[in-house]
């Protein structure tokens, strides 16, 4: 049948991850594996969640179902310049891809017909 739905989840707050991951889980359960093209763009403070092992387990399982997790390089760099946990691109799990700028990925995806969801 192919991927009919194209959905972009935008997470820019750490507190929104659990809701976003629940939304993605429910979407995949409802439409079926492989029936939706799912991107998850993390920018701003939300990239700190990539150091949370319990959330990473859920993300990894969703990535195995086809969800694509994208981290904003600018946000990773900014986080390392502050007092927060420093995550480098190399320290991220292999299922998380890095894009130069989260905002550009969001705009580009919307222009390609992705529905925008911000939990």
C-alpha positions as a Markdown table, in Angstrom:
| # | Residue | x | y | z |
|---|---|---|---|---|
| 1 | Unk | 0.0 | 0.0 | 0.0 |
| 2 | Unk | 2.9 | 2.4 | 0.6 |
| 3 | Unk | 3.3 | 5.2 | 3.0 |
| 4 | Unk | 0.2 | 7.4 | 2.8 |
| 5 | Unk | 0.8 | 9.5 | 5.8 |
| 6 | Unk | 3.8 | 11.8 | 6.3 |
| 7 | Unk | 4.1 | 13.1 | 9.8 |
| 8 | Unk | 6.7 | 15.4 | 11.4 |
| 9 | Unk | 6.8 | 15.5 | 15.2 |
| 10 | Unk | 8.6 | 18.6 | 16.6 |
| 11 | Unk | 9.9 | 18.3 | 20.1 |
| 12 | Unk | 11.7 | 21.3 | 21.6 |
| 13 | Unk | 11.0 | 20.8 | 25.3 |
| 14 | Unk | 12.3 | 17.8 | 27.3 |
| 15 | Unk | 8.9 | 17.6 | 29.2 |
| 16 | Unk | 7.1 | 16.9 | 25.9 |
| 17 | Unk | 9.1 | 13.8 | 25.0 |
| 18 | Unk | 6.8 | 11.3 | 26.8 |
| 19 | Unk | 3.7 | 12.8 | 25.1 |
| 20 | Unk | 5.5 | 12.7 | 21.7 |
| 21 | Unk | 6.6 | 9.1 | 22.1 |
| 22 | Unk | 3.1 | 8.1 | 23.1 |
| 23 | Unk | 1.7 | 9.9 | 20.1 |
| 24 | Unk | 4.1 | 8.1 | 17.8 |
| 25 | Unk | 3.4 | 4.7 | 19.4 |
| 26 | Unk | -0.3 | 5.3 | 19.0 |
| 27 | Unk | 0.0 | 6.4 | 15.4 |
| 28 | Unk | 2.0 | 3.3 | 14.4 |
| 29 | Unk | -0.4 | 1.0 | 16.2 |
| 30 | Unk | -3.4 | 2.7 | 14.5 |
| 31 | Unk | -2.1 | 2.9 | 10.9 |
| 32 | Unk | 0.3 | -0.1 | 10.9 |
| 33 | Unk | 4.0 | -0.4 | 10.6 |
| 34 | Unk | 5.3 | 1.1 | 7.4 |
| 35 | Unk | 2.1 | 2.9 | 6.6 |
| 36 | Unk | 3.4 | 6.3 | 7.8 |
| 37 | Unk | 6.6 | 8.2 | 7.2 |
| 38 | Unk | 7.5 | 9.5 | 10.6 |
| 39 | Unk | 10.2 | 12.1 | 11.4 |
| 40 | Unk | 10.9 | 13.4 | 14.9 |
| 41 | Unk | 12.9 | 16.6 | 15.0 |
| 42 | Unk | 14.4 | 17.5 | 18.3 |
| 43 | Unk | 15.8 | 21.0 | 18.8 |
| 44 | Unk | 16.4 | 23.4 | 21.6 |
| 45 | Unk | 16.5 | 22.0 | 25.1 |
| 46 | Unk | 14.8 | 18.7 | 24.1 |
| 47 | Unk | 18.1 | 17.3 | 22.7 |
| 48 | Unk | 19.1 | 16.7 | 26.4 |
| 49 | Unk | 16.6 | 13.7 | 26.3 |
| 50 | Unk | 19.2 | 11.9 | 24.2 |
| 51 | Unk | 21.1 | 11.2 | 27.4 |
| 52 | Unk | 18.1 | 9.6 | 29.1 |
| 53 | Unk | 18.5 | 5.8 | 28.8 |
| 54 | Unk | 14.8 | 4.9 | 29.5 |
| 55 | Unk | 13.6 | 7.4 | 26.8 |
| 56 | Unk | 16.3 | 6.1 | 24.4 |
| 57 | Unk | 14.9 | 2.6 | 24.8 |
| 58 | Unk | 11.5 | 3.7 | 23.7 |
| 59 | Unk | 13.0 | 5.8 | 20.8 |
| 60 | Unk | 15.1 | 2.8 | 19.7 |
| 61 | Unk | 12.0 | 0.6 | 19.6 |
| 62 | Unk | 10.1 | 3.3 | 17.6 |
| 63 | Unk | 13.1 | 3.7 | 15.2 |
| 64 | Unk | 12.9 | -0.1 | 14.6 |
| 65 | Unk | 9.2 | 0.5 | 13.6 |
| 66 | Unk | 10.4 | 3.1 | 11.1 |
| 67 | Unk | 10.4 | 6.4 | 12.9 |
| 68 | Unk | 13.3 | 8.6 | 12.0 |
| 69 | Unk | 14.8 | 10.6 | 14.9 |
| 70 | Unk | 16.7 | 13.8 | 13.9 |
| 71 | Unk | 18.7 | 16.0 | 16.3 |
| 72 | Unk | 19.6 | 19.6 | 15.6 |
| 73 | Unk | 23.3 | 20.1 | 15.4 |
| 74 | Unk | 23.0 | 23.8 | 16.5 |
| 75 | Unk | 21.1 | 22.7 | 19.6 |
| 76 | Unk | 23.7 | 20.0 | 20.5 |
| 77 | Unk | 26.5 | 22.6 | 20.1 |
| 78 | Unk | 24.6 | 25.2 | 22.2 |
| 79 | Unk | 23.9 | 22.7 | 25.0 |
| 80 | Unk | 27.6 | 21.9 | 25.1 |
| 81 | Unk | 28.5 | 25.5 | 25.6 |
| 82 | Unk | 26.3 | 25.8 | 28.7 |
| 83 | Unk | 26.3 | 24.0 | 32.0 |
| 84 | Unk | 24.0 | 21.1 | 30.9 |
| 85 | Unk | 25.1 | 17.6 | 29.9 |
| 86 | Unk | 27.2 | 17.8 | 26.8 |
| 87 | Unk | 26.2 | 15.4 | 24.0 |
| 88 | Unk | 28.4 | 15.1 | 21.0 |
| 89 | Unk | 27.2 | 13.8 | 17.6 |
| 90 | Unk | 29.5 | 10.8 | 18.1 |
| 91 | Unk | 27.9 | 10.0 | 21.5 |
| 92 | Unk | 24.4 | 9.7 | 20.1 |
| 93 | Unk | 23.0 | 6.2 | 19.3 |
| 94 | Unk | 23.2 | 5.3 | 15.7 |
| 95 | Unk | 19.5 | 5.5 | 15.1 |
| 96 | Unk | 19.6 | 9.3 | 15.8 |
| 97 | Unk | 20.6 | 11.3 | 12.8 |
| 98 | Unk | 22.0 | 14.8 | 13.0 |
| 99 | Unk | 20.7 | 17.6 | 10.8 |
| 100 | Unk | 22.5 | 21.0 | 10.6 |
| 101 | Unk | 19.4 | 23.0 | 11.7 |
| 102 | Unk | 16.2 | 21.7 | 13.1 |
| 103 | Unk | 14.2 | 24.6 | 11.9 |
| 104 | Unk | 15.3 | 24.0 | 8.3 |
| 105 | Unk | 14.3 | 20.4 | 8.5 |
| 106 | Unk | 10.9 | 21.4 | 9.9 |
| 107 | Unk | 10.3 | 23.9 | 7.1 |
| 108 | Unk | 11.6 | 21.6 | 4.4 |
| 109 | Unk | 9.5 | 18.7 | 5.6 |
| 110 | Unk | 6.4 | 20.8 | 5.7 |
| 111 | Unk | 7.0 | 21.9 | 2.1 |
| 112 | Unk | 7.3 | 18.2 | 1.2 |
| 113 | Unk | 3.8 | 17.6 | 2.6 |
| 114 | Unk | 4.5 | 16.4 | 6.1 |
| 115 | Unk | 1.8 | 17.1 | 8.7 |
| 116 | Unk | 3.2 | 19.1 | 11.6 |
| 117 | Unk | 2.6 | 17.8 | 15.1 |
| 118 | Unk | 3.9 | 19.6 | 18.2 |
| 119 | Unk | 3.0 | 17.8 | 21.4 |
